[in-house]
């Protein structure tokens, strides 16, 4: 798992590339916790995430709830079909908002 | 370990060398010093006494220093017993070989008292530290083994027989990836119902195990309530109570995907609630497999006061219901492909009615698929089979 953070003041975009499994979750845990404590908008570019395990979902949900408590929102951008299906099947679609940007999906 | 308590063995075939070392060590405050004149005597002494340090000469009659090191390396004791090799100034190659065999360090003859003191004390200090670490690891392993035994005992035994006039069997499996894990499996009877429960905590190891045990205990506590039959007749009620309790103050957002199902034994009507869990697999008498996909709500522990939704299906004689955790479906092979759900569907479709306890075979198939990769996740499963 490799992550890149683009800070834009009150919002930030986190680009994740790789597998959000146990070791991937360790990589993203601290950046997500830090950003979700300070940003009002957190965008997670998921296009490069090939697999997500429940521990990875847990960190995303924790960040989404932290941002949400302050009235902000966390959005998952362009997850692939398999990742989006895991989120839906896991009953997390209401907690983890998904947005698609046709241009960046190519 | 304080200096006088350390037990030291001096091995040298030359009496003058031994006497000199013994005097030097005594001057440093060591009181428990034994001596040996060759390798055989050294190994016999090491067998009999728990030494903290051995000073070992290389060139000796009968069995030399290399032989002693090789013997200690063979049985693994070299990792627990530090050896300081005694060498002459011109013996560089033998010293290198000794260190490759596992010797901790070396001292050269004639002995420099300051250097001898520094090497002996620092080697003993390292030994004390590694003893401490090893003992701590051993203690933790014992605790974890005990926790594993306790956790496995939370899974009920399989069942085969007749309940309330219905002939059925229940196969159960719980296999944590580490010593303890976050999967839970249970089945019990309430009134005219058979209740099946399967859960998966969104983490692994000790933290997940505590969450699992807490969830399991709360589920079982519900069965003791006067309104237990009502709570499980509409399992969304029972699940709502569990969820609210788990969600309170759950800042870490550790969650539990859960499947709770109640089978009316008289009619075969199965009411289930799926809290974010993998949709169960339903095989009818003709071998066709369908999925119970109705979403009951989010995993337990995330959204307080969730109103869960239940769905109902009919199970007929000859039908089977398989519920499992993602330790099966997300097991990886060497090329990072997942075991997936199709293989599970095929397994269930092909099940022979006569096979007793097939879940162990399914785990075996997953292990073959993983081809030696360490277990990725905890595994739990429950298979209900209604006799034709």
Boltz contact constraints between the chains, C-beta under 6 A:
constraints:
  - contact:
      token1: [A, 54]
      token2: [B, 202]
      max_distance: 6.0
  - contact:
      token1: [A, 55]
      token2: [B, 202]
      max_distance: 6.0
  - contact:
      token1: [A, 55]
      token2: [B, 203]
      max_distance: 6.0
  - contact:
      token1: [A, 58]
      token2: [B, 202]
      max_distance: 6.0
  - contact:
      token1: [A, 58]
      token2: [B, 253]
      max_distance: 6.0
  - contact:
      token1: [A, 61]
      token2: [B, 253]
      max_distance: 6.0
  - contact:
      token1: [A, 62]
      token2: [B, 253]
      max_distance: 6.0
  - contact:
      token1: [A, 90]
      token2: [B, 276]
      max_distance: 6.0
  - contact:
      token1: [A, 91]
      token2: [B, 276]
      max_distance: 6.0
  - contact:
      token1: [A, 91]
      token2: [B, 295]
      max_distance: 6.0
  - contact:
      token1: [A, 91]
      token2: [B, 297]
      max_distance: 6.0
  - contact:
      token1: [A, 91]
      token2: [B, 298]
      max_distance: 6.0
  - contact:
      token1: [A, 91]
      token2: [B, 299]
      max_distance: 6.0
